Amino acid sequence: MEKMQELLNRMAMEFPGFLAGAIVDKHEGLTIVESKLDEEFEISITAAYSVELVRAQKRSLEALGLEDEDPIDVFSFTKNYIFISKPLGDTPFYLHLVLKRSKAVLGLVFAFLKKYDRLLTEAAREWQEA
């Protein structure tokens, strides 16, 4: 768990517009670890609700007869925020991020997501096996 926490803390410093991030159990919506730059922001609430988005995406693929497809990323945008939910490989976890839209640069966000996806997936697997 410490490695996942360290990685989230590094993400907070690298991602432009980072407000908060969490590693979430994709079955229960429980936050495993979190990092936030605004202590008042309740990332566990947005993370818990985002599990419904991940489930809905999976159900929509199944309804289309695409059961073999796995959801990759769910992006939601509001006037002020970007919400990202990204499954971590074959683990039962996903990454949930909240970014300030006015400061986020999507090209950099995609680049950093690619970088951290592998690292977080490895850390989640190690934690599961421990």
WOFENFEN-V915918 format. One record per backbone hydrogen bond with DSSP energy under -1.0 kcal/mol. CO is the residue of the C=O (numbers start at 0). NH is the residue of the N-H. E is the energy in kcal/mol with one decimal. If there is no record, write none. Layout:
co=<CO,CO>
nh=<NH,NH>
e=<E,E>
//
This chain:
co=<0,1,2,3,4,5,6,7,9,10,14,16,18,19,20,21,22,23,24,29,32,34,37,40,41,41,42,43,44,45,48,49,50,51,52,53,54,55,56,57,58,59,60,61,65,71,73,75,79,80,81,82,83,84,85,86,87,91,92,93,94,95,96,97,97,98,99,99,104,105,106,107,108,109,110,111,112,115,116,117,118,119,120,121,122,123,124,125>
nh=<4,5,6,7,8,9,10,11,13,14,17,99,36,97,34,95,31,93,28,24,22,20,40,42,44,45,46,47,48,49,51,53,54,55,56,57,58,59,60,61,62,63,65,64,68,86,84,82,100,77,98,75,96,73,94,88,90,25,87,23,85,21,83,18,19,81,102,103,108,109,110,111,112,113,114,115,116,119,120,121,122,123,124,125,126,127,128,129>
e=<-2.3,-2.5,-2.4,-2.4,-2.3,-2.1,-2.4,-2.1,-1.5,-3.1,-1.6,-3.6,-2.7,-2.9,-2.5,-2.9,-3.6,-2.1,-2.7,-2.7,-2.3,-2.8,-1.8,-1.3,-1.0,-1.2,-2.7,-1.9,-2.0,-1.9,-1.3,-2.0,-2.3,-2.5,-2.3,-1.9,-2.5,-2.4,-1.9,-2.1,-2.4,-1.1,-2.9,-1.7,-1.8,-1.0,-2.4,-3.1,-2.4,-2.8,-2.7,-2.5,-2.8,-2.6,-3.1,-1.1,-2.0,-2.7,-2.6,-2.8,-2.9,-2.4,-2.5,-2.5,-1.9,-2.2,-1.3,-1.5,-2.5,-2.8,-1.8,-3.0,-2.6,-2.1,-1.9,-2.9,-2.2,-3.1,-2.4,-2.4,-2.2,-2.6,-2.3,-2.4,-2.2,-2.2,-2.1,-1.2>
//
